Amino acid sequence: MQLHRDTEILIVGLGLLGGSYALALKKKGFRRIGGIAHRRETVDYALDHGMIDYGSDTVDPQLIARAELIVFALYPTVLVQWMKDYGHLISAGTVVTDVTGVKSCIIEPVRAALPKGAEFVAVHPMAGREVCGIENADETMFQGANYIVVPVEGNTEDALRLCEDLGRELGFGRISRLSPQAHDEMIAFLSQLTHCVAVSLMCANDDPRLVDYTGDSFRDLTRIARINDEMWSELFLLNRDALVRQMDSFLDQMRKMKQYLIENDRDGLREMMKTSTSRRAEFDKK
């Protein structure tokens, strides 16, 4: 199947990411975008703002059966349960994808719930905001961002390319492929650990007047500490082993820097800073 403007696309879960997917696709001229959400108010908001062409606040078998591409914008555990309950409604030939931040624990349960002839391609859009809900949907968050496709044995090249094409249509700048294990390890470091650091910083000092004294560096570093605790606690626990490994690595570096301070070792501190400066410079090149 090729992605074209008349592809029947269904988005299940119209929160920040699902709503932003819908908004981006409509602005690119896609004409058949459906949505399913558990609140009627959410569906009505999406319809009123031109994000979707049709929608339902119930699991409508007809909407599911006619979809050629289904995007699940749900929490990981909700996605797995949804598939167990309703996966049989999906038609053969449909490509199913997701936006979840962990992969190893969801891919096989989702695939097992699909009927013969339907295919699941795991995807992780590396974009988001510190807010939630469809009212905060913003398609510009995808512009130039990274998009990771997570293939497994049994995925067809056609389905993988379809999901990569979806990423391009949404505006992502760099599209990569990683195995489920490599994805979860990388995300533990690049995303989950950074949220752990930001949350820990905000919990490390309870002075009520911090906001009166802080500068841009603290604001920048703790931007993501304004966090969806329900979603992120689930992601942390589902990727616990990889995240703990990355936390140990980070703590090793903190202990190293602490020791340099104790020993008044300026050269050691400077070497760490030179390493960090060199590595960070690579981000600006890209």
matplotlib code that plots the C-alpha trace (Angstrom):
import matplotlib.pyplot as plt

x = [0.0, 1.2, 0.4, -1.7, -4.2, -7.2, -5.7, -8.2, -6.3, -7.8, -6.2, -7.1, -6.4, -6.8, -4.6, -1.6, 0.2, -2.9, -4.4, -1.1, -0.9, -4.4, -3.8, -0.6, -2.1, -5.2, -2.9, -1.0, -4.3, -5.2, -9.0, -10.0, -8.9, -10.9, -10.5, -11.6, -11.4, -13.1, -14.6, -17.3, -16.0, -12.6, -14.2, -16.3, -13.3, -11.4, -14.3, -15.0, -11.3, -11.0, -8.6, -10.6, -13.4, -15.3, -15.0, -16.5, -16.3, -16.9, -15.0, -16.9, -16.3, -17.1, -14.5, -11.9, -12.7, -12.5, -9.2, -6.1, -3.7, -4.4, -2.2, -2.5, -1.7, -2.3, -0.3, 1.5, -0.6, -3.8, -2.7, -2.0, -5.3, -7.2, -5.6, -6.6, -10.2, -10.7, -7.8, -10.0, -12.0, -9.0, -9.1, -6.5, -4.2, -4.3, -1.0, -1.1, 1.4, 1.9, 3.6, 4.6, 7.9, 8.8, 8.9, 10.2, 7.3, 4.5, 5.4, 4.7, 1.4, 0.2, 1.2, -0.4, -3.7, -3.8, -5.8, -3.9, -3.0, -2.7, 0.7, 2.1, 5.1, 6.3, 7.2, 8.4, 8.1, 10.7, 8.5, 6.3, 5.3, 5.0, 1.3, -1.4, -4.8, -6.1, -6.5, -2.7, -2.2, 0.5, 1.7, 4.8, 6.4, 7.2, 9.1, 12.7, 12.3, 13.6, 11.4, 12.4, 10.9, 11.4, 11.3, 11.1, 11.3, 8.2, 7.7, 7.5, 9.5, 6.3, 4.8, 8.1, 8.3, 4.7, 5.4, 8.5, 6.5, 4.0, 6.9, 7.9, 4.4, 4.2, 7.3, 9.9, 13.5, 15.5, 14.1, 16.0, 15.6, 16.4, 15.8, 13.4, 16.2, 18.5, 15.5, 14.7, 18.3, 18.7, 15.4, 16.3, 19.3, 18.1, 14.6, 13.8, 17.1, 16.8, 13.3, 14.7, 17.4, 14.9, 12.5, 15.3, 16.6, 13.1, 12.8, 16.3, 15.5, 12.2, 12.9, 9.6, 11.4, 13.5, 11.6, 12.8, 16.5, 16.8, 18.4, 17.9, 20.2, 18.0, 14.8, 16.2, 17.4, 14.2, 11.7, 10.7, 10.2, 6.6, 5.6, 2.7, 3.2, 0.7, 2.4, 6.0, 5.8, 4.4, 7.2, 9.9, 8.6, 8.1, 11.7, 13.0, 16.1, 17.5, 16.7, 18.5, 21.5, 21.6, 21.0, 24.0, 26.1, 25.0, 25.7, 29.2, 29.9, 28.4, 30.6, 33.6, 32.9, 32.3, 35.7, 37.4, 35.9, 36.9, 40.5, 40.6, 41.4, 40.8, 42.3, 39.9, 36.9, 38.1, 38.5, 34.9, 33.8, 35.8, 34.3, 30.8, 31.4, 32.7, 29.9, 27.2, 28.7, 27.7, 24.0, 24.3, 25.9, 22.8]
y = [0.0, 3.5, 6.6, 9.1, 11.9, 9.5, 6.9, 6.0, 6.9, 6.3, 7.8, 6.1, 8.5, 12.2, 13.7, 15.9, 13.5, 12.0, 15.5, 16.8, 13.9, 14.7, 18.4, 17.9, 15.4, 17.6, 20.6, 18.4, 17.7, 14.2, 13.9, 10.8, 11.2, 9.6, 9.6, 7.7, 9.1, 8.1, 11.5, 13.0, 16.5, 15.5, 14.2, 17.3, 19.5, 17.7, 17.9, 21.6, 22.5, 20.5, 18.0, 15.0, 14.2, 11.8, 10.4, 8.4, 8.2, 4.5, 1.7, 1.7, -1.5, 0.2, 2.9, 0.3, -2.1, 0.5, 2.0, 1.3, 2.8, 3.0, 5.2, 4.3, 7.4, 5.6, 4.7, 1.4, -0.6, 0.9, 0.0, -3.6, -4.0, -2.3, -4.7, -7.7, -6.4, -5.0, -6.1, -8.7, -5.8, -4.6, -5.7, -7.7, -5.5, -2.7, -1.3, -0.5, 1.8, 3.7, 6.5, 4.9, 5.5, 1.9, -1.0, -4.3, -4.9, -4.0, -5.3, -9.0, -8.5, -6.1, -8.4, -11.4, -9.6, -8.7, -10.8, -12.5, -10.1, -6.9, -5.7, -3.7, -1.4, 0.2, 3.9, 6.5, 10.2, 12.1, 15.2, 16.4, 19.1, 19.6, 19.9, 17.3, 17.2, 17.9, 21.6, 21.8, 19.9, 21.6, 20.1, 22.4, 20.3, 17.6, 20.0, 18.8, 16.4, 12.8, 9.8, 6.2, 3.2, -0.1, -3.0, -6.7, -10.0, -10.4, -6.7, -6.1, -3.5, -2.0, -1.4, 0.0, 2.4, 3.4, 4.4, 6.2, 8.1, 9.0, 10.5, 12.6, 13.8, 14.9, 17.0, 15.0, 15.8, 12.6, 9.1, 6.2, 2.5, 0.8, -2.7, -2.8, -3.4, -0.7, 1.7, 1.1, 1.5, 4.7, 6.1, 5.3, 7.6, 10.3, 10.8, 9.0, 9.8, 13.5, 13.6, 11.9, 14.5, 17.4, 15.9, 15.3, 18.9, 20.3, 18.0, 18.8, 22.3, 23.3, 27.1, 28.6, 31.6, 29.8, 31.4, 34.8, 34.0, 31.5, 32.2, 30.7, 27.7, 26.4, 27.1, 25.3, 22.3, 21.8, 22.6, 19.0, 18.7, 19.9, 16.3, 14.1, 11.8, 9.2, 8.6, 9.0, 6.8, 4.1, 4.5, 4.5, 1.2, -0.5, 0.3, -0.1, -2.2, 0.0, 3.1, 1.9, 1.1, 4.6, 6.1, 4.2, 5.5, 9.1, 8.7, 7.4, 10.6, 12.7, 10.9, 11.5, 15.2, 15.3, 13.6, 16.2, 18.9, 17.3, 16.9, 20.4, 18.8, 21.6, 19.6, 16.7, 19.1, 20.8, 17.4, 16.5, 19.9, 19.6, 16.2, 17.5, 20.6, 18.4, 16.0, 18.7, 20.5, 17.5, 18.3, 21.8, 20.5, 18.5]
z = [0.0, -0.8, 1.2, -0.8, -0.1, -0.2, 2.1, 4.8, 8.0, 11.5, 14.6, 17.8, 20.7, 20.1, 22.7, 22.1, 19.7, 18.0, 17.5, 16.2, 13.7, 12.5, 12.2, 10.3, 7.9, 7.2, 6.5, 4.0, 2.1, 3.4, 2.8, 4.9, 8.4, 11.2, 14.9, 17.9, 21.4, 24.7, 25.3, 23.0, 23.7, 22.3, 19.1, 18.7, 19.2, 16.5, 14.1, 14.9, 14.3, 11.0, 12.4, 11.3, 8.8, 11.0, 14.4, 17.3, 21.1, 20.9, 19.3, 16.0, 14.0, 10.7, 11.2, 12.2, 9.4, 6.6, 7.7, 5.6, 8.1, 11.8, 14.1, 17.8, 20.0, 23.3, 26.4, 26.0, 28.4, 27.0, 23.4, 24.3, 26.1, 23.2, 20.7, 22.9, 23.0, 19.5, 17.3, 15.6, 14.0, 11.9, 8.3, 6.5, 4.5, 7.1, 8.4, 12.1, 13.8, 17.1, 18.8, 22.1, 23.8, 24.6, 22.1, 23.4, 25.7, 23.3, 19.8, 20.3, 22.2, 19.6, 16.7, 18.4, 18.6, 14.9, 12.4, 9.6, 6.8, 9.0, 9.9, 12.9, 12.4, 15.6, 15.3, 17.8, 16.9, 18.9, 19.5, 22.2, 24.6, 28.4, 28.0, 27.0, 25.4, 21.9, 22.6, 22.6, 19.3, 17.2, 14.0, 14.0, 16.8, 14.1, 11.8, 11.6, 14.5, 14.6, 13.8, 14.6, 12.8, 14.8, 12.4, 13.5, 11.7, 9.6, 8.8, 5.0, 3.3, 1.9, 5.3, 6.7, 3.8, 4.3, 7.9, 6.8, 4.2, 7.0, 9.0, 6.0, 5.4, 9.0, 8.6, 10.5, 9.4, 10.1, 9.8, 11.3, 11.9, 15.2, 16.6, 19.6, 22.0, 20.6, 20.6, 24.2, 25.4, 23.3, 24.6, 28.2, 27.8, 25.4, 26.7, 30.0, 31.8, 30.8, 32.4, 35.5, 35.8, 35.3, 37.9, 40.4, 40.0, 40.8, 43.8, 45.1, 46.4, 48.0, 48.3, 47.3, 45.7, 43.2, 40.4, 41.6, 41.3, 38.4, 35.1, 31.6, 32.2, 35.0, 33.0, 30.0, 31.9, 33.8, 31.0, 30.8, 34.6, 34.0, 33.4, 32.7, 35.8, 34.6, 31.3, 32.2, 35.3, 33.1, 30.5, 33.2, 34.7, 31.3, 30.4, 33.9, 33.3, 30.5, 32.4, 35.5, 33.5, 32.1, 35.5, 36.8, 34.0, 34.7, 38.4, 37.7, 35.8, 38.6, 41.2, 38.9, 38.8, 42.6, 43.2, 40.9, 43.0, 46.3, 45.0, 43.6, 40.2, 37.7, 34.9, 35.4, 35.4, 32.2, 30.5, 31.3, 30.0, 26.8, 26.2, 26.7, 24.5, 21.7, 21.8, 22.1, 19.1, 16.9, 17.6, 16.2, 13.0, 12.3]

ax = plt.figure().add_subplot(projection="3d")
ax.plot(x, y, z, "-o")
ax.set_aspect("equal")
plt.show()
